[in-house]
Amino acid sequence: MAHAAPTAHRRHRPMTSADARRHTDRGALIRALLMGLVYGVWAAFIQRQTGPVDAGNVFYGILCGAVFAACMFALARVGPRLGREVHATAYGVFGGIAVGYLHSLTHASVLRSTVIGLFVALGVGLTAFYRYYTRED
């Protein structure tokens, strides 16, 4: 009756809040870095204006991507402690500013960049609010 023999149970350490926070921070950092990479490449591509790639374009892309990733990571860390309305508004403002800035790199008018940024902020804010409202604990 070897198949009925008891097996030794592994002792698993329960996940603490510090472990969960570290796991969440790592995921948020990876997402922020990937999104920052995409944003930086996009900004450098727009800034290049179909000219040759030079060190200035590369540095500009790295700088824009790093600032974007840092802001996104900070928002991911601070956001869950905010109320759902403020959290959604913060993501809306962040998205609107990011897209408005990218649009301003195309040498469009300030008014057009502002309007596009406002529409994106409204869309992102409403979507984030819906997500936080429907997934509330």
VEXDREN-2710 file (C-alpha; in Angstrom, 1 decimal):
% VEXDREN-2710
k/r/px/py/pz
1/MET/0.0/0.0/0.0
2/ALA/2.7/2.4/-1.0
3/HIS/0.2/4.7/-2.7
4/ALA/-1.6/5.3/0.7
5/ALA/1.6/6.2/2.6
6/PRO/1.5/9.6/4.0
7/THR/3.9/12.1/2.5
8/ALA/5.9/14.8/4.3
9/HIS/4.2/18.2/4.1
10/ARG/6.2/21.1/2.9
11/ARG/6.1/24.0/5.3
12/HIS/5.3/27.1/3.4
13/ARG/5.8/30.5/4.9
14/PRO/2.7/32.6/4.7
15/MET/3.0/35.7/2.5
16/THR/3.3/38.8/4.5
17/SER/2.3/42.3/3.5
18/ALA/6.0/43.2/2.9
19/ASP/6.3/40.2/0.5
20/ALA/3.1/41.3/-1.3
21/ARG/4.3/44.9/-1.5
22/ARG/7.7/43.8/-2.9
23/HIS/6.0/41.7/-5.5
24/THR/3.7/44.5/-6.5
25/ASP/6.5/47.0/-6.6
26/ARG/8.5/44.8/-8.9
27/GLY/5.5/44.4/-11.2
28/ALA/4.9/48.1/-11.2
29/LEU/8.5/48.9/-11.8
30/ILE/8.6/46.5/-14.8
31/ARG/5.4/48.0/-16.3
32/ALA/6.7/51.5/-15.7
33/LEU/10.1/50.8/-17.4
34/LEU/8.4/49.2/-20.4
35/MET/6.0/52.0/-20.8
36/GLY/8.8/54.5/-20.3
37/LEU/10.8/52.8/-23.0
38/VAL/7.9/53.0/-25.5
39/TYR/7.2/56.7/-24.5
40/GLY/10.9/57.6/-24.9
41/VAL/11.2/55.9/-28.3
42/TRP/8.0/57.7/-29.4
43/ALA/9.2/61.1/-28.2
44/ALA/12.6/60.6/-29.8
45/PHE/11.0/59.6/-33.1
46/ILE/8.8/62.7/-33.1
47/GLN/11.7/65.0/-32.1
48/ARG/13.8/63.6/-34.9
49/GLN/11.5/65.1/-37.7
50/THR/12.6/62.6/-40.4
51/GLY/16.3/63.7/-40.0
52/PRO/19.2/61.5/-39.1
53/VAL/19.4/59.9/-35.7
54/ASP/22.0/61.6/-33.6
55/ALA/23.1/61.6/-30.0
56/GLY/20.7/64.4/-29.1
57/ASN/17.7/62.4/-30.2
58/VAL/18.8/59.4/-28.3
59/PHE/19.5/61.4/-25.1
60/TYR/16.1/63.2/-25.5
61/GLY/14.3/59.8/-25.8
62/ILE/16.1/58.4/-22.7
63/LEU/15.3/61.5/-20.7
64/CYS/11.6/61.5/-21.7
65/GLY/11.3/57.8/-21.0
66/ALA/13.0/58.1/-17.6
67/VAL/10.8/60.9/-16.5
68/PHE/7.7/59.1/-17.7
69/ALA/8.7/55.9/-16.0
70/ALA/9.5/57.7/-12.7
71/CYS/6.1/59.5/-12.7
72/MET/4.3/56.3/-13.6
73/PHE/6.0/54.3/-10.9
74/ALA/5.4/57.0/-8.3
75/LEU/1.7/57.0/-9.3
76/ALA/1.5/53.3/-9.0
77/ARG/3.0/53.4/-5.5
78/VAL/1.0/56.3/-4.2
79/GLY/-2.3/55.7/-6.1
80/PRO/-3.7/52.8/-4.1
81/ARG/-3.6/54.9/-0.9
82/LEU/-5.8/57.5/-2.5
83/GLY/-9.6/57.5/-2.8
84/ARG/-10.9/56.1/-6.0
85/GLU/-11.9/59.5/-7.4
86/VAL/-8.5/61.1/-6.7
87/HIS/-6.7/58.0/-7.9
88/ALA/-8.6/58.0/-11.2
89/THR/-8.1/61.8/-11.5
90/ALA/-4.4/61.4/-11.0
91/TYR/-4.2/58.8/-13.8
92/GLY/-6.3/61.0/-16.1
93/VAL/-4.1/64.0/-15.5
94/PHE/-1.0/61.9/-16.0
95/GLY/-2.3/60.5/-19.3
96/GLY/-3.5/63.8/-20.6
97/ILE/-0.2/65.6/-19.8
98/ALA/1.8/62.8/-21.4
99/VAL/-0.2/62.7/-24.6
100/GLY/-0.5/66.5/-24.8
101/TYR/3.3/66.8/-24.5
102/LEU/3.8/64.2/-27.3
103/HIS/1.4/66.1/-29.5
104/SER/3.2/69.4/-28.8
105/LEU/6.4/67.9/-30.2
106/THR/4.8/67.8/-33.6
107/HIS/4.8/71.6/-33.6
108/ALA/1.0/71.8/-33.4
109/SER/-0.5/74.8/-31.8
110/VAL/-0.7/75.0/-28.0
111/LEU/-4.5/75.1/-28.1
112/ARG/-4.7/71.9/-30.1
113/SER/-2.2/70.1/-27.9
114/THR/-4.2/71.2/-24.8
115/VAL/-7.5/70.1/-26.3
116/ILE/-6.1/66.7/-27.2
117/GLY/-4.6/66.3/-23.8
118/LEU/-7.9/67.2/-22.1
119/PHE/-9.8/64.7/-24.2
120/VAL/-7.3/62.0/-23.4
121/ALA/-7.3/62.9/-19.7
122/LEU/-11.1/62.7/-19.6
123/GLY/-11.1/59.3/-21.3
124/VAL/-8.4/57.9/-19.1
125/GLY/-9.9/59.4/-15.9
126/LEU/-13.4/58.0/-16.7
127/THR/-12.0/54.6/-17.6
128/ALA/-9.8/54.4/-14.4
129/PHE/-12.8/55.5/-12.3
130/TYR/-15.0/52.8/-13.8
131/ARG/-12.3/50.2/-13.1
132/TYR/-11.7/51.3/-9.5
133/TYR/-15.5/51.6/-8.8
134/THR/-16.3/48.1/-10.1
135/ARG/-13.3/46.4/-8.4
136/GLU/-13.7/48.0/-5.0
137/ASP/-13.0/45.9/-1.9
END
